């Protein structure tokens, strides 16, 4: 892990020649944290990220890369007026961003579909347009219009995002929202248990994100939320490293049809998944 000097509009993120991601697919993640330096150390060491302060023009947003490829971002928990946010009101958390071809149109569609626009679309100079909304089940979700920055690169390789999942307490409200606003097909996964409901944005190999009915097990005080999965080479070894770096292993590691997976939290409480897809169990 290393920390780079501030970026400029001439850096790779601003000269991205990749095509824009398909609308509705996850394209970026970032962490809202109350300890930016601690987060840099934790995630840099755990995932081999290089961290770059993008400078005052971009609010000292920290860009994370792995082997030169963009992965995600980190930002200090600040209010628009520059004051520090209250951790009790706005805890450390990851935000997942879905791609859109028109950020303004998406922002208009969100309230029509029962959601709320938390932060109206804003231009990130030389990169694109971003906004954050809240779906009807209460989960915050970002959306990003590439201009030209397409988001993370090399998904699924070690240290990069591999999957994204909405843990919702109101599946019946969330499913039509993502269909209507982001164009999801919301393909249901077959299940022997009618109480388990899970849908993916697209079917087959085109799937990039999941919608999980988490109402049976999410505690009352935990709202609906999006969680990213980061690929690792060895889930058990990564879980041990999490603890050594001051984080917590909340669940697992455990085997699944999609790989060996664990739920972790950074020292400030921001939670996410780690997954070793090479350990997928064949059914």
Buried (B, 14 or more C-beta within 10 A) or exposed (E): BEBBEBBEEEBBBBEBEEEBBBBBBBBBBBBBBBBBEBBBBBBBBBBBBBBBBBEEBBEBBBBBBBBEBBBBBBBBBBEEEEEEBEBEEBBBBBBBBBBBBBBEEBBEBBEEBBBEBEEEBEEBEBBBBBBBBBBBBBBBBBBBBBBBBBBBBBBEBBBBBBBBBBBBBBBEBBBBBBBBBBBBBBBEBEEEEEEEBBBBBBEEEEBBBBBBBBBEEBEEEEBBBBBBBBBBEBBBEBBEBBEEBEBBBEEBBEBBEBBBBBBBBBBBBBBBBBBBBEBBEEE
